[in-house]
Amino acid sequence: MNFADYLNHQKGEDRRSFIIHYPACSGKSQFARKLQSVRTDIYYLDLLAYFLETPSLPAVSEFDFKALSKLLLSLAVPQAVVLVDNPDFLLNTWNAAEKQALLNWVRIGLRSPADTEKIFVFIIQDDDVLATADFRNTHGEPRVLALNMFEAV
């Protein structure tokens, strides 16, 4: 699957956000940075680096799904697509219910344009809850995808 084609399909969806997963140290961040370097409509957010650079944020142990959703929806960036890379340090502290809340938000809660004009792409490590979800866009394409499903940027 070509990422540009997939993203163009998602831009026409009511529920645009999606999840890309793969094992740790498998090139996810490299893929995300490459996407950002070739597309002007993509903002790359390294969530771990953002946490380290923003001491005013709550402690990781207190940063739950609601805090993450509030942070992401308040991002004032002009790009239409926000790649959220390295959220795993947070997700690893969450219980299954908080992970399900994130999945529900991606699946049905992030409506465009009602909730946001942005497309959030979560780039995560394989996870028993998040990476095993199965929901699709109107083209029948999955919205939780393994990185190796994309053969081209």
N, C-alpha and C positions, 0 to 999 in steps of 0.2 A: 504494500500500500504506500502511496506517495503522501507524505505529511501535508504538503501544500494543498493537494486535492481534498484530503480529509478535513483540514482546517476550513477550506472553502465551503464544504458541506455543512460543517458546524456553524459557520457564520449565518446560515439561513435557518437555523433551528431555533425553537422557542427555548429549549434547554441546551445551552451551548457548551458548558464546561465538561471536562473529562479528565480521566486519570491515566497516566502512563506509568507502568511499573516494570521492574526488572531486579535481579539480585544486586546486592551491594557491590560497589567497585566494578560495575559492568559497562560504564560509559554513558550513563544517564545524564550526568552533568555536562559532559563533553557534547552530547547531542543537543542539550538545551542551549548551551552557549553558541553552538554552531547555528542553531535556528535563529537566535537573536542577532547573530552577526550578518545573516543573509536576508532578514526580513525587518523592515522598519516598523511594522505593526506589532512587534513583540517586545514586551518589557520582561527582562529577566530578573526575578527576585530570588536571591539566595537567602532563604529564610534564616538559616543558621548564621550567616554573616550579618544579616540585618539585626538579629538578636544581640550579637556580640557588639555591634556598633551603636545600639540604642539602649543605654542603661536604664532609661525610664520605663521600659516594659516590665510587666510583672515577672516574677521568677518562673522558670520553665514549669515547675511543679504546679503552678497556679494558672498557667496559660491554657485554658480549655478550649473546646470547640467554639464557644460563643466569643471568646476573646480573639481567636483566629479569624472568624468570619467578620467581626467588627473591623479588625485591622485591614483585611483584604478589601472590604467594601469601601474603606476610607482612603485607600491609595489614590493619590492625585497624580496619575500618570496619563499622558495623552494616548498611549498605545491601546489598541483594542484587545490585545491578548496579553495576559499576565501568566508567565511561566513561573510556578511556585516550585522551586527546587530545594532540596534538602530540608523537607519538613519532618523527616524521620525522627530527629531528636525530640520533637514534640509528640509525634504519634506513638513513639515507644513508651511514653509516660501515660498515655490514655488507656482507659478501659474499653471493652468492646462496645459499650453503649455510646461513648463519645465518638468512636470510629464510625459507628452506625449513623450518628448524627451528621458527621461529615459526608458520608455516602448519600444520605437522604438529601442533604443540601445540594450536592452535585447532581443527583438524579432528578429531583423535582423542585428544589427550593430556589435555585439560581435561575429565575426566569428572565428572559430578555424580551423586551426592554423593561419589564415591570420592576425587577429588582436591581438590575445593572445592565449596562451596555457591554461590559467586559466579558471576555471568555477566560475563565481560569483553568489552567492546565496544571494539574498536580503531578509532579514527577517524584515517585516514591519507590522505596525498596519493596520487594515482594512482601506481602503481609497477608496473614490468614483471613483477615476480615476484608480489608480494602481491595486487595488484588484479586479476590475470588468473586467479586460482585459481577453481575451480568445484567446490564441494561443497555438499550440501543437507541440510536437516533432514528429519524423517520426513513432513512435509507437502509435500515437494517444493520448498520455498522455498530460494533460495540463501542461503548463510551468508557470502558475500562480495558485498556490495551497493554499488551506486553510490548516493550520497546522494539523487539525484533519483528514486530508486525510491519514496521516501516522500513522499506528498502531504500527510500530516498527522502532527502530533506525537501 
